[in-house]
C-alpha cells in the first residue's frame, strides 16, 4: 500500500472517494464494520472522528453525547475506555428509531488496524483541537503514520508552525482546512506555500472561486478536497442529495473545478458515477 501522500500525488488516479464516517448505510457509522464495508465498495479514504475517554484512550465517536449512537446520554469523555468499548452501536446513523447492533464503539487503535488490513486511508477528524498532536503521535506509534492525516485550519502563522511540528515529529500528513474566497488571499497563499500540504480541505464562495484557487493549489502540489454531504452543502448550495438526481451538476462540476477528493454520504453512488464518467469499473 503506497503512502497517503504518494496516493494523492498520483497523476493517473481518478477522484478519490471519501466515505463520511464509513459506509454508514451498511453498518453503524464510525465502526470497524463501516470501514470494512467502505473498503469493500472500493472507497480509497474513510473519514472518522476521534475523541478521548476519561482515562485517556483515544476512541472513535462524533457527537458530544453518546445518545444518538448508543442511547446513553452522556459525553464520551465522562466514561472510561472499558465502558465505552463495551457499548453496542445503533444501526446506520443511529437515533431513537434504530436498533442496537453487535458492533461496539471502537478505539482508534482498532480502527487503525482495520484500515491497514483493508488497505484504506484514514482522515482523522479530531473533535478537540488540543488532541491533534496526541492523535498523530498515537498513529505514528502504531506504525500507521503513512496511512492517516490530521486536519488543521491555517488561520494564523502559528497554525502553520504547529502543522510543521506535527509533520516533522510524527511523519503524519496535515491537511490544511481553508476557505477560498472570491479574491486570492495573499496571506493564505503565503501560509500554504510555506506548509506545502499534500491536500487542502476547502470550502469556497462558489465554483468560480474554487476553480481559481484549485489552479493555485496545483502549483504548490496540493490536491483539493471538498465535502458533498447529505446535511452539509458544498459549492453553490448543492450536496449529495442533489447529486443523486444530477450527479454531473454536483460531483462533475466539482471535478471540473479542480477537486480530486470528495467526501460523501453516498460513496456507492459516487463510485458508480465516476465509473460511468471514466469508463472504468467502480473499483478502478
KOLNU-598566 format. One record per residue (C-alpha): residue number from 0; residue in three letters; x, y, z. Coordinates in steps of 0.2 Angstrom, whole numbers. Layout:
rec n NUM, res ala, c1 X, c2 Y, c3 Z
...
***
This chain:
rec n 0, res unk, c1 0, c2 0, c3 0
rec n 1, res unk, c1 8, c2 17, c3 -5
rec n 2, res unk, c1 9, c2 31, c3 7
rec n 3, res unk, c1 -6, c2 43, c3 8
rec n 4, res unk, c1 4, c2 57, c3 1
rec n 5, res unk, c1 10, c2 46, c3 -14
rec n 6, res unk, c1 -8, c2 40, c3 -17
rec n 7, res unk, c1 -14, c2 58, c3 -18
rec n 8, res unk, c1 0, c2 64, c3 -29
rec n 9, res unk, c1 -3, c2 50, c3 -42
rec n 10, res unk, c1 -6, c2 59, c3 -58
rec n 11, res unk, c1 -16, c2 44, c3 -65
rec n 12, res unk, c1 -29, c2 42, c3 -51
rec n 13, res unk, c1 -47, c2 46, c3 -53
rec n 14, res unk, c1 -56, c2 57, c3 -40
rec n 15, res unk, c1 -54, c2 50, c3 -23
rec n 16, res unk, c1 -70, c2 44, c3 -14
rec n 17, res unk, c1 -70, c2 48, c3 5
rec n 18, res unk, c1 -83, c2 39, c3 15
rec n 19, res unk, c1 -90, c2 50, c3 28
rec n 20, res unk, c1 -89, c2 40, c3 44
rec n 21, res unk, c1 -88, c2 25, c3 34
rec n 22, res unk, c1 -101, c2 16, c3 24
rec n 23, res unk, c1 -114, c2 20, c3 37
rec n 24, res unk, c1 -129, c2 15, c3 27
rec n 25, res unk, c1 -122, c2 -3, c3 28
rec n 26, res unk, c1 -115, c2 -3, c3 46
rec n 27, res unk, c1 -115, c2 8, c3 61
rec n 28, res unk, c1 -106, c2 25, c3 57
rec n 29, res unk, c1 -88, c2 26, c3 64
rec n 30, res unk, c1 -87, c2 7, c3 67
rec n 31, res unk, c1 -75, c2 -5, c3 61
rec n 32, res unk, c1 -88, c2 -13, c3 50
rec n 33, res unk, c1 -92, c2 3, c3 42
rec n 34, res unk, c1 -74, c2 5, c3 37
rec n 35, res unk, c1 -73, c2 -13, c3 30
rec n 36, res unk, c1 -89, c2 -10, c3 20
rec n 37, res unk, c1 -82, c2 6, c3 13
rec n 38, res unk, c1 -66, c2 -3, c3 8
rec n 39, res unk, c1 -77, c2 -17, c3 0
rec n 40, res unk, c1 -86, c2 -4, c3 -11
rec n 41, res unk, c1 -69, c2 2, c3 -17
rec n 42, res unk, c1 -68, c2 18, c3 -7
rec n 43, res unk, c1 -50, c2 25, c3 -5
rec n 44, res unk, c1 -52, c2 35, c3 11
rec n 45, res unk, c1 -63, c2 34, c3 26
rec n 46, res unk, c1 -66, c2 49, c3 37
rec n 47, res unk, c1 -68, c2 46, c3 55
rec n 48, res unk, c1 -70, c2 56, c3 72
rec n 49, res unk, c1 -58, c2 55, c3 87
rec n 50, res unk, c1 -61, c2 59, c3 105
rec n 51, res unk, c1 -53, c2 53, c3 121
rec n 52, res unk, c1 -60, c2 43, c3 136
rec n 53, res unk, c1 -60, c2 49, c3 154
rec n 54, res unk, c1 -45, c2 38, c3 157
rec n 55, res unk, c1 -35, c2 43, c3 141
rec n 56, res unk, c1 -39, c2 31, c3 127
rec n 57, res unk, c1 -42, c2 38, c3 110
rec n 58, res unk, c1 -59, c2 32, c3 104
rec n 59, res unk, c1 -70, c2 34, c3 88
rec n 60, res unk, c1 -86, c2 44, c3 90
rec n 61, res unk, c1 -93, c2 60, c3 83
rec n 62, res unk, c1 -105, c2 68, c3 94
rec n 63, res unk, c1 -103, c2 77, c3 111
rec n 64, res unk, c1 -116, c2 64, c3 118
rec n 65, res unk, c1 -116, c2 45, c3 116
rec n 66, res unk, c1 -135, c2 46, c3 115
rec n 67, res unk, c1 -138, c2 45, c3 96
rec n 68, res unk, c1 -127, c2 30, c3 93
rec n 69, res unk, c1 -129, c2 21, c3 109
rec n 70, res unk, c1 -144, c2 28, c3 118
rec n 71, res unk, c1 -133, c2 33, c3 133
rec n 72, res unk, c1 -135, c2 52, c3 136
rec n 73, res unk, c1 -118, c2 55, c3 142
rec n 74, res unk, c1 -102, c2 63, c3 134
rec n 75, res unk, c1 -89, c2 50, c3 129
rec n 76, res unk, c1 -76, c2 60, c3 139
rec n 77, res unk, c1 -85, c2 55, c3 155
rec n 78, res unk, c1 -83, c2 37, c3 153
rec n 79, res unk, c1 -68, c2 26, c3 154
rec n 80, res unk, c1 -62, c2 16, c3 139
rec n 81, res unk, c1 -68, c2 -1, c3 145
rec n 82, res unk, c1 -86, c2 6, c3 147
rec n 83, res unk, c1 -85, c2 15, c3 130
rec n 84, res unk, c1 -79, c2 0, c3 120
rec n 85, res unk, c1 -92, c2 -11, c3 128
rec n 86, res unk, c1 -106, c2 0, c3 121
rec n 87, res unk, c1 -116, c2 -8, c3 107
rec n 88, res unk, c1 -118, c2 4, c3 92
rec n 89, res unk, c1 -135, c2 8, c3 84
rec n 90, res unk, c1 -138, c2 4, c3 66
rec n 91, res unk, c1 -134, c2 16, c3 52
rec n 92, res unk, c1 -133, c2 34, c3 59
rec n 93, res unk, c1 -142, c2 30, c3 75
rec n 94, res unk, c1 -156, c2 39, c3 83
rec n 95, res unk, c1 -171, c2 33, c3 93
rec n 96, res unk, c1 -179, c2 23, c3 79
rec n 97, res unk, c1 -163, c2 12, c3 76
rec n 98, res unk, c1 -159, c2 -4, c3 84
rec n 99, res unk, c1 -143, c2 -9, c3 93
rec n 100, res unk, c1 -131, c2 -20, c3 83
rec n 101, res unk, c1 -117, c2 -32, c3 88
rec n 102, res unk, c1 -104, c2 -18, c3 83
rec n 103, res unk, c1 -96, c2 -9, c3 98
rec n 104, res unk, c1 -88, c2 8, c3 99
rec n 105, res unk, c1 -70, c2 6, c3 93
rec n 106, res unk, c1 -54, c2 13, c3 99
rec n 107, res unk, c1 -43, c2 22, c3 87
rec n 108, res unk, c1 -31, c2 8, c3 88
rec n 109, res unk, c1 -44, c2 -4, c3 82
rec n 110, res unk, c1 -49, c2 7, c3 68
rec n 111, res unk, c1 -30, c2 9, c3 63
rec n 112, res unk, c1 -28, c2 -9, c3 62
rec n 113, res unk, c1 -43, c2 -12, c3 52
rec n 114, res unk, c1 -38, c2 2, c3 40
rec n 115, res unk, c1 -21, c2 -6, c3 37
rec n 116, res unk, c1 -29, c2 -23, c3 34
rec n 117, res unk, c1 -42, c2 -16, c3 22
rec n 118, res unk, c1 -30, c2 -5, c3 13
rec n 119, res unk, c1 -39, c2 11, c3 15
rec n 120, res unk, c1 -33, c2 28, c3 21
rec n 121, res unk, c1 -40, c2 37, c3 36
rec n 122, res unk, c1 -44, c2 55, c3 38
rec n 123, res unk, c1 -44, c2 58, c3 57
rec n 124, res unk, c1 -56, c2 72, c3 62
rec n 125, res unk, c1 -50, c2 76, c3 80
rec n 126, res unk, c1 -65, c2 84, c3 89
rec n 127, res unk, c1 -55, c2 93, c3 102
rec n 128, res unk, c1 -41, c2 103, c3 93
rec n 129, res unk, c1 -29, c2 101, c3 108
rec n 130, res unk, c1 -28, c2 82, c3 105
rec n 131, res unk, c1 -21, c2 83, c3 87
rec n 132, res unk, c1 -3, c2 81, c3 92
rec n 133, res unk, c1 -8, c2 66, c3 103
rec n 134, res unk, c1 -18, c2 58, c3 89
rec n 135, res unk, c1 -4, c2 60, c3 77
rec n 136, res unk, c1 8, c2 53, c3 89
rec n 137, res unk, c1 -3, c2 38, c3 93
rec n 138, res unk, c1 -5, c2 34, c3 74
rec n 139, res unk, c1 14, c2 35, c3 72
rec n 140, res unk, c1 17, c2 24, c3 87
rec n 141, res unk, c1 6, c2 11, c3 79
rec n 142, res unk, c1 15, c2 11, c3 63
rec n 143, res unk, c1 1, c2 20, c3 54
rec n 144, res unk, c1 9, c2 37, c3 50
rec n 145, res unk, c1 9, c2 34, c3 31
rec n 146, res unk, c1 -10, c2 30, c3 30
rec n 147, res unk, c1 -18, c2 44, c3 40
rec n 148, res unk, c1 -20, c2 63, c3 41
rec n 149, res unk, c1 -25, c2 75, c3 54
rec n 150, res unk, c1 -33, c2 92, c3 49
rec n 151, res unk, c1 -29, c2 110, c3 55
rec n 152, res unk, c1 -36, c2 127, c3 50
rec n 153, res unk, c1 -22, c2 139, c3 43
rec n 154, res unk, c1 -30, c2 154, c3 52
rec n 155, res unk, c1 -13, c2 160, c3 58
rec n 156, res unk, c1 6, c2 159, c3 56
rec n 157, res unk, c1 6, c2 149, c3 72
rec n 158, res unk, c1 -5, c2 136, c3 65
rec n 159, res unk, c1 7, c2 134, c3 51
rec n 160, res unk, c1 21, c2 131, c3 63
rec n 161, res unk, c1 10, c2 119, c3 73
rec n 162, res unk, c1 7, c2 109, c3 57
rec n 163, res unk, c1 25, c2 109, c3 53
rec n 164, res unk, c1 30, c2 102, c3 70
rec n 165, res unk, c1 17, c2 88, c3 69
rec n 166, res unk, c1 23, c2 83, c3 52
rec n 167, res unk, c1 41, c2 84, c3 57
rec n 168, res unk, c1 38, c2 75, c3 74
rec n 169, res unk, c1 27, c2 61, c3 68
rec n 170, res unk, c1 28, c2 60, c3 49
rec n 171, res unk, c1 9, c2 61, c3 49
rec n 172, res unk, c1 2, c2 72, c3 35
rec n 173, res unk, c1 -8, c2 88, c3 40
rec n 174, res unk, c1 -22, c2 93, c3 29
rec n 175, res unk, c1 -25, c2 111, c3 29
rec n 176, res unk, c1 -43, c2 117, c3 31
rec n 177, res unk, c1 -45, c2 133, c3 21
rec n 178, res unk, c1 -59, c2 144, c3 14
rec n 179, res unk, c1 -57, c2 150, c3 -4
rec n 180, res unk, c1 -65, c2 167, c3 -6
rec n 181, res unk, c1 -68, c2 177, c3 -22
rec n 182, res unk, c1 -51, c2 186, c3 -21
rec n 183, res unk, c1 -34, c2 176, c3 -19
rec n 184, res unk, c1 -29, c2 180, c3 -2
rec n 185, res unk, c1 -10, c2 183, c3 -2
rec n 186, res unk, c1 -8, c2 179, c3 17
rec n 187, res unk, c1 -17, c2 162, c3 15
rec n 188, res unk, c1 -7, c2 159, c3 -1
rec n 189, res unk, c1 9, c2 163, c3 9
rec n 190, res unk, c1 5, c2 151, c3 23
rec n 191, res unk, c1 0, c2 137, c3 10
rec n 192, res unk, c1 16, c2 140, c3 1
rec n 193, res unk, c1 26, c2 138, c3 17
rec n 194, res unk, c1 17, c2 122, c3 23
rec n 195, res unk, c1 15, c2 114, c3 6
rec n 196, res unk, c1 2, c2 102, c3 12
rec n 197, res unk, c1 -2, c2 87, c3 2
rec n 198, res unk, c1 -20, c2 91, c3 2
rec n 199, res unk, c1 -32, c2 105, c3 7
rec n 200, res unk, c1 -50, c2 103, c3 14
rec n 201, res unk, c1 -59, c2 118, c3 5
rec n 202, res unk, c1 -75, c2 127, c3 7
rec n 203, res unk, c1 -77, c2 141, c3 -7
rec n 204, res unk, c1 -88, c2 156, c3 -11
rec n 205, res unk, c1 -94, c2 147, c3 -27
rec n 206, res unk, c1 -87, c2 136, c3 -41
rec n 207, res unk, c1 -78, c2 150, c3 -49
rec n 208, res unk, c1 -68, c2 154, c3 -34
rec n 209, res unk, c1 -65, c2 135, c3 -31
rec n 210, res unk, c1 -58, c2 133, c3 -49
rec n 211, res unk, c1 -47, c2 149, c3 -47
rec n 212, res unk, c1 -40, c2 143, c3 -31
rec n 213, res unk, c1 -38, c2 125, c3 -37
rec n 214, res unk, c1 -26, c2 131, c3 -50
rec n 215, res unk, c1 -15, c2 139, c3 -37
rec n 216, res unk, c1 -16, c2 124, c3 -26
rec n 217, res unk, c1 -9, c2 113, c3 -41
rec n 218, res unk, c1 6, c2 125, c3 -42
rec n 219, res unk, c1 11, c2 120, c3 -24
rec n 220, res unk, c1 7, c2 102, c3 -27
rec n 221, res unk, c1 -9, c2 102, c3 -15
rec n 222, res unk, c1 -24, c2 92, c3 -20
rec n 223, res unk, c1 -41, c2 99, c3 -16
rec n 224, res unk, c1 -54, c2 90, c3 -5
rec n 225, res unk, c1 -72, c2 96, c3 -4
rec n 226, res unk, c1 -87, c2 89, c3 7
rec n 227, res unk, c1 -103, c2 85, c3 -3
rec n 228, res unk, c1 -114, c2 78, c3 11
rec n 229, res unk, c1 -132, c2 74, c3 14
rec n 230, res unk, c1 -133, c2 88, c3 28
rec n 231, res unk, c1 -119, c2 99, c3 23
rec n 232, res unk, c1 -119, c2 109, c3 6
rec n 233, res unk, c1 -104, c2 111, c3 -5
rec n 234, res unk, c1 -102, c2 125, c3 -18
rec n 235, res unk, c1 -117, c2 134, c3 -25
rec n 236, res unk, c1 -128, c2 126, c3 -12
rec n 237, res unk, c1 -128, c2 108, c3 -19
rec n 238, res unk, c1 -124, c2 92, c3 -10
rec n 239, res unk, c1 -126, c2 73, c3 -11
rec n 240, res unk, c1 -145, c2 73, c3 -11
rec n 241, res unk, c1 -144, c2 84, c3 -27
rec n 242, res unk, c1 -131, c2 73, c3 -34
rec n 243, res unk, c1 -142, c2 58, c3 -34
rec n 244, res unk, c1 -153, c2 67, c3 -46
rec n 245, res unk, c1 -140, c2 77, c3 -56
rec n 246, res unk, c1 -123, c2 70, c3 -52
rec n 247, res unk, c1 -114, c2 80, c3 -67
rec n 248, res unk, c1 -121, c2 96, c3 -59
rec n 249, res unk, c1 -113, c2 92, c3 -42
rec n 250, res unk, c1 -99, c2 80, c3 -42
rec n 251, res unk, c1 -95, c2 83, c3 -60
rec n 252, res unk, c1 -94, c2 102, c3 -58
rec n 253, res unk, c1 -83, c2 99, c3 -43
rec n 254, res unk, c1 -71, c2 89, c3 -53
rec n 255, res unk, c1 -71, c2 101, c3 -67
rec n 256, res unk, c1 -67, c2 115, c3 -54
rec n 257, res unk, c1 -51, c2 105, c3 -49
rec n 258, res unk, c1 -57, c2 95, c3 -35
rec n 259, res unk, c1 -49, c2 77, c3 -34
rec n 260, res unk, c1 -56, c2 71, c3 -17
rec n 261, res unk, c1 -74, c2 71, c3 -12
rec n 262, res unk, c1 -81, c2 67, c3 5
rec n 263, res unk, c1 -98, c2 59, c3 3
rec n 264, res unk, c1 -113, c2 51, c3 12
rec n 265, res unk, c1 -116, c2 42, c3 -4
rec n 266, res unk, c1 -100, c2 33, c3 -8
rec n 267, res unk, c1 -108, c2 19, c3 -18
rec n 268, res unk, c1 -117, c2 32, c3 -29
rec n 269, res unk, c1 -101, c2 42, c3 -32
rec n 270, res unk, c1 -91, c2 27, c3 -36
rec n 271, res unk, c1 -104, c2 22, c3 -49
rec n 272, res unk, c1 -104, c2 40, c3 -56
rec n 273, res unk, c1 -85, c2 40, c3 -58
rec n 274, res unk, c1 -85, c2 23, c3 -66
rec n 275, res unk, c1 -98, c2 29, c3 -79
rec n 276, res unk, c1 -88, c2 46, c3 -81
rec n 277, res unk, c1 -71, c2 37, c3 -84
rec n 278, res unk, c1 -77, c2 21, c3 -92
rec n 279, res unk, c1 -69, c2 10, c3 -78
rec n 280, res unk, c1 -76, c2 -2, c3 -66
rec n 281, res unk, c1 -82, c2 6, c3 -49
rec n 282, res unk, c1 -66, c2 0, c3 -40
rec n 283, res unk, c1 -54, c2 5, c3 -54
***
